[in-house]
Amino acid sequence: MESDERKKYTFMQALATIKNDKVAKRKVKNVERMENKRKKVEQEDAKFADSRQAVKKKQHRADGKTEKARARG
């Protein structure tokens, strides 16, 4: 290769390296972002779990009562 071609080749390699570094950083940030979001969702789920459980229990009791009433009559 001539010196001109070597310079171009080296420059292209440098550009590819920069691009790969940016992609790697972006992937790391996305993983961090998703992890933070998952933690936030888990916290909200834990916060509202008791109320959801109470609502489900109430609904199941109502369903059971209607089933029992249908069976009787």
N, C-alpha and C positions, 0 to 999 in steps of 0.2 A: 504494500500500500504506500501511496505517496503521503507526504506530510499533511497535505490538504485533506485527504480522505481520512487520515488518522484523527485529525482535529474534529472533523464532522462526526466520526464514529464515537469519539470520546464524549462529545457534546450530547449526542443522542443517548449514550449510556447514562450520562448525568441526568438528563431529563427523565429517563425511565426510573432512575433511582429516586428522584424527587417525587415522581408520581406514586411509586410504590410506598414511599414513606407517608405520603398524604393519605393513601388508601388505608394503610395500617393504623394511622392515628384515628381516622374516621371510624374504623371498625371498633377500636378500643372505646372511643367515646360513645358509640351506639350501644355497646355492651354495658357500659356504666349507666347510660340513660335508661336502658331497659331494666337493669337491676334496681335502680332507684324507683322506677315506676312500679315494678313488681312489689317492692317493699311497701310503697304507699298504698297499693291496692290491698295487700295483706293487712295493713293496719286498719284500713277502712272496713274490711270484712270482719276483722276481729271486733271493731267498735260496734258494728251493727248486728253481730251474730245473735246476741241475746234477744233483741227485738224481733229479728226474723224468726227465731225459734219460737217465740211466744205467738207470733202471728200464725205460723204453721200449725202449732198445737191447737190454737183456737179454731182454725179452719178444719182440721181433722176431727175435732170434737163435733163441730157443726155437721160435717159430712156423716159422721157416725150416727148422730141423732136423726138425720133425715133418712138414712138407710134403715134404722130401727123402726121409724114411723112407717116407712113403706112396707116393711116386712109384717108389721102388725095389721095394716089395713088395706 
